[in-house]
Amino acid sequence: MADLDDLGLTALGVAWARAAESSRDDALFDDPLAEAIARIRPRGSEFGGDDGTDERGSAKIRAMYDWIVARTVFLDEVFAAAVAAGITQFVILGSGLDGRGFRLDFGSGAKLFEVDRPSVVEVKEDLVAQSGLAPTVERRVVASDLADDWLRALQGKGFRADLPSAWLAEGLFVYLPDGLGLRVIEGITAASESGSRIGVTVRRAASSVVDDSAADPFADVRKLWRSDVDVAQHVDAAGWDCELSDTREVLAAHGRSLSEAAGAQESATLLSGVRRQRGHGTIDRS
């Protein structure tokens, strides 16, 4: 199996969190691929290692766990709304080790396009083979860096820009330089018919970005983060009617509150949107 670089290792961290959630009696989702990955690649020190002796570090781990659970549920619902609207093309940009293709119901005739760097794709496909899991949808894997002509590569796998589509960008924009992030938004918009759907993780709270690295189990991850381009503003301006939510609201809607230690930290932001034909709207921040 190919090795993951520092950025690729963050996908393992997300898989471990989803596996932990899946094992709960009150789990908000069941992710069999994440559970398989956790068995094949057990959690180590690469992502948020913690021995429980540092209270601030433990609080940050719980906060990150809440964030990953909330964004998973939120983005699952973006895809579910797209299925209900009759959309049959689904795209995950920076798909990492995402397991939605092995657990969600995409409806009849749907295609799921998973786009990520070739090195990450190689690792994921090896893990998928080892898991023995069968996908719930026709998966089309697109090995392309978003700095390259990923849209052409996507179309080369059968994606049709003349059909409505649903897009997820989970934990993605925070790792992209501003210019590249804007080009990705432009590419998504150019390839999206009216009525297309989008779901995006916008940012982590600024208060959790700057901290004493000695107390922060995610210090190495945060070093990979780029400047916080206003993704919500740019998605709206590109031609999407958007709504914003956050970790606290999403978890509350599913009967769960933020962890007590994490509750003092500002919630992270989530965006959903529907592609409009022309004109500009206003983001609903209610």
Backbone hydrogen bonds, N-H to C=O, Kabsch-Sander energy under -0.5 kcal/mol:
donor,donor_aa,acceptor,acceptor_aa,energy
9,L,5,D,-2.2
10,T,6,D,-0.7
10,T,7,L,-1.0
11,A,7,L,-0.5
11,A,8,G,-1.2
12,L,8,G,-0.8
13,G,9,L,-1.6
14,V,10,T,-1.9
15,A,11,A,-2.1
16,W,12,L,-2.6
17,A,13,G,-2.0
18,R,14,V,-2.4
19,A,15,A,-2.4
20,A,16,W,-2.2
21,E,17,A,-2.3
22,S,18,R,-2.3
23,S,19,A,-1.1
24,R,21,E,-1.5
27,A,24,R,-1.2
35,E,31,D,-2.0
36,A,32,P,-2.2
37,I,33,L,-2.8
38,A,34,A,-2.3
39,R,35,E,-1.3
40,I,36,A,-2.4
41,R,37,I,-3.6
48,G,217,P,-0.8
49,G,45,S,-0.6
55,E,53,T,-0.7
58,S,54,D,-2.6
59,A,55,E,-2.2
60,K,56,R,-1.9
61,I,57,G,-1.8
62,R,58,S,-2.2
63,A,59,A,-2.3
64,M,60,K,-2.6
65,Y,61,I,-2.4
66,D,62,R,-2.5
67,W,63,A,-2.2
68,I,64,M,-2.5
69,V,65,Y,-2.5
70,A,66,D,-2.8
71,R,67,W,-2.5
72,T,68,I,-1.9
73,V,69,V,-2.3
74,F,70,A,-2.7
75,L,71,R,-2.5
76,D,72,T,-2.2
77,E,73,V,-1.9
78,V,74,F,-1.4
79,F,75,L,-2.0
80,A,76,D,-2.4
81,A,77,E,-2.4
82,A,78,V,-1.7
83,V,79,F,-2.4
84,A,80,A,-2.3
85,A,81,A,-1.4
86,G,83,V,-1.7
87,I,82,A,-2.4
89,Q,164,P,-0.5
90,F,88,T,-0.5
90,F,111,K,-2.3
91,V,166,A,-3.1
92,I,113,F,-2.6
93,L,91,V,-0.5
93,L,168,L,-2.6
94,G,115,V,-1.5
95,S,92,I,-0.6
95,S,115,V,-2.1
98,D,95,S,-2.5
102,F,99,G,-2.2
103,R,100,R,-1.3
104,L,100,R,-2.3
106,F,104,L,-0.8
110,A,107,G,-1.1
111,K,88,T,-2.6
112,L,138,E,-2.9
113,F,90,F,-3.5
113,F,111,K,-0.5
114,E,112,L,-0.6
114,E,140,R,-1.9
115,V,92,I,-2.8
115,V,113,F,-0.6
116,D,114,E,-0.5
116,D,142,V,-2.0
120,V,117,R,-0.6
121,V,117,R,-2.5
122,E,118,P,-2.3
123,V,119,S,-1.5
124,K,120,V,-2.8
125,E,121,V,-2.8
126,D,122,E,-1.6
127,L,123,V,-2.2
128,V,124,K,-3.0
129,A,125,E,-2.1
130,Q,126,D,-2.1
131,S,127,L,-2.0
132,G,128,V,-1.3
133,L,128,V,-0.6
136,T,101,G,-2.8
137,V,101,G,-0.7
138,E,110,A,-1.0
139,R,137,V,-0.8
140,R,112,L,-3.0
142,V,114,E,-3.4
143,A,141,V,-0.6
144,S,116,D,-2.1
144,S,142,V,-1.2
148,D,145,D,-1.9
150,W,148,D,-2.1
153,A,149,D,-1.8
154,L,150,W,-2.5
155,Q,151,L,-2.5
156,G,152,R,-2.1
157,K,153,A,-0.7
157,K,154,L,-1.1
158,G,155,Q,-1.7
159,F,154,L,-1.6
161,A,159,F,-0.5
163,L,160,R,-1.3
166,A,89,Q,-2.1
167,W,197,R,-2.1
168,L,91,V,-2.3
169,A,199,G,-2.2
170,E,93,L,-0.5
171,G,169,A,-0.5
175,Y,172,L,-2.2
176,L,173,F,-1.3
181,G,177,P,-2.7
182,L,178,D,-2.4
183,R,179,G,-1.8
184,V,180,L,-2.4
185,I,181,G,-2.1
186,E,182,L,-2.3
187,G,183,R,-2.4
188,I,184,V,-2.7
189,T,185,I,-2.4
190,A,186,E,-2.6
191,A,187,G,-1.4
192,S,189,T,-1.6
193,E,163,L,-0.6
193,E,191,A,-0.6
195,G,275,R,-2.6
196,S,193,E,-2.0
197,R,165,S,-2.3
198,I,273,G,-2.1
199,G,167,W,-2.2
200,V,271,L,-2.7
201,T,169,A,-1.9
202,V,200,V,-0.6
202,V,269,T,-1.9
203,R,269,T,-0.7
208,S,205,A,-1.5
209,V,206,A,-1.4
210,V,206,A,-1.2
211,D,209,V,-0.7
213,S,211,D,-0.7
215,A,212,D,-1.9
216,D,213,S,-0.9
219,A,216,D,-1.5
222,R,218,F,-2.7
223,K,219,A,-1.4
224,L,221,V,-1.8
225,W,222,R,-1.3
226,R,174,V,-3.3
229,V,227,S,-1.6
231,V,229,V,-2.1
234,H,230,D,-2.1
235,V,231,V,-2.8
236,D,232,A,-2.2
237,A,233,Q,-2.4
238,A,234,H,-1.6
239,G,235,V,-0.7
239,G,236,D,-1.2
240,W,235,V,-0.9
240,W,236,D,-0.6
241,D,274,V,-2.9
242,C,240,W,-0.7
243,E,272,S,-2.5
244,L,284,D,-1.7
245,S,270,L,-2.6
247,T,268,A,-1.5
250,V,246,D,-2.4
251,L,247,T,-2.5
252,A,248,R,-2.5
253,A,249,E,-2.0
254,H,250,V,-0.7
254,H,251,L,-1.1
255,G,252,A,-1.8
256,R,251,L,-2.7
263,G,259,S,-2.1
265,Q,262,A,-1.9
269,T,203,R,-1.3
270,L,245,S,-2.5
271,L,200,V,-2.8
272,S,243,E,-2.2
273,G,198,I,-2.3
274,V,241,D,-1.8
275,R,196,S,-2.8
276,R,239,G,-2.6
284,D,242,C,-2.1
285,R,283,I,-0.8
